[in-house]
């Protein structure tokens, strides 16, 4: 998880913010888009790019674990 935390921290801010809101905090996409002040389509694009970056760096299993909500609370708190 420490490696995942480092890689999330390396994402460009716009991708990291979307990823944290949706996949670490568990906010619905509509709510995250409102927080970020962007259209829903833009949020989806940012999430896709964040996941691609993480998948390229960590492998699909790690990204799948995060998307499924299998992230320790400490990782979510530290990343936020």
Beta strands, then each sheet from edge to edge (+ up, - down):
end
